[in-house]
Amino acid sequence: PLDGHINRTEDAWGNSLKYSYDNTGLFRLESLGANGLLGGEGDNRDVARSFRWQNESGVVLSDEAFWASERSIP
């Protein structure tokens, strides 16, 4: 675990986070909300974040500052 980070694999409702990655250099984390089902509003809304784990040259990125500043909502 990294100091100052929440190191868990569950969302705020205790549901497992979904994750995927691809060969374009993106890593995606998803929560399906409180109900654990696709779609919904309020606490049941889905939330996803994508992070770049590899640059265009194929170099794996491991700098914490990069992860914090390059996230996006697809």
N, C-alpha and C positions, 0 to 999 in steps of 0.2 A: 504493500500500500504506500502511496505517496502522501506525505504530510500535507495537510490543507486541502485534500481532495476527498470526496465521498467515493469510496471504493466498494461498490456493491453491484450486483447483477439483477436487482429488482427495482421496479418503479416505486413511486410513493404509496401505492396500494398493495404492495407485496407481490405483484405479478412479475414474472420473468421478463426482462427486456429482450426484445427480438434484435438480432444483429445479422448483418450480411456485409460482404465486401466483394469487390469485383476487380477485374484486371485493368480498369481505367484509373485506379488509385484512390477510389472512394470506399469508405467504411461507413456503414449506416447503423444507427441505433434507433429503435422504435419502442414506444409504449402504446398499448391499445387502450389506455385510459382505465378508469376505475372498474368498468364492467368487463374488461379484457376482450371486447369484441370490436371488430372493424367499425369505424364510423362513430357517430355520437356527438353530443354537445356537452358543454360544461365539463364536469369531471370525467365524463365518458369520452371526451374527444381524444383522438389519436394525436400523438406528438412524435415527430421524427427529426433527427439531426444527422447530417452527413459531414464527415471529416475527411480531409485528404490525408492518406497514409503513405502515398508514394508520389513523387513528382513526375513530370512528363518524361524524364530520362530514366525512370525506373528506380531512382534512389529512394530508399525507405526513409521517411521523415520521423524523427523521434524527439525533436525539440518541443518542450512543453509550451513555449510561447506560440509556436506555430499552431498547435492544436487549439489553443484558446482563441486565437485571432482568426482562424480560417474556417470556422464552422458556418454552416448555412442551413436554412430550412428549405427543403425541396418542395 
